[in-house]
Amino acid sequence: MILKTDFQRSGAGDLLKYIRRDRETDRQKVPLRNRTGRALPEEQIEQFVKKSERFGFQRHFIVSPHPDAQFSPQAVGENTREFMEDAFGQQPTTDYVYAVHEDSEIVHSHVAATGTEPELQMARDDLERLRDRAREVFREPDRLKERAPERASAITADAAHDQTRDSDLAETTDSDSTVVEESEREVTPDRDFDRGGGR
């Protein structure tokens, strides 16, 4: 499981444009879904953008299960929704939308969340708890064991790799960002959005 996140003190308009884009065709839009799993019409997308502008804070998540776990796009969407509800559903101002991307080798989801900054601010420990919770919701260790018994020890190694690789993702200021390759990022005036779908 790779769980990446970053944030920006601004509205989510550019982020939504980014996560709706199908990189394979560069023309189609990936459906943007709400916390019930329904595809959002344009007017509701605009309402989400306006809400994010009022809060002046957005957080971007990428949820990318291990490819050997073989999740369908529908399962990635359902599990992303369960994970986000579990992590943020009880917070009074937090709202989120998500899109499932199939335009790379690994099916993954992008989530845009908005709300008050204290609700969405995270430290390194918070990120580790979220990553652990994502593994539980996706049942990733069980699925990997079912696929190949020899993967059991690799799961632990994979988790250690994720922890090391993403240890710089927890932020204390909005100048922190995830590490991405130069050719794999889209730059906006204030920050980089991580393009990664996974590994």
Secondary structure by P-SEA (a helix, b strand, c coil): cccccccccccaaaaaaaaacccccccccccccccccccccaaaaaaaaaaaaaacbbbbbbbbccccccccaaaaaaaaaaaaaacccccccccbbbbbbccccccbbbbbbbcccccccccaaaaaaaaaaaaaaaaaaaaaaaacccaaaaaaaaaaaaaaaaccccccccccccccccccccccccccccccccc
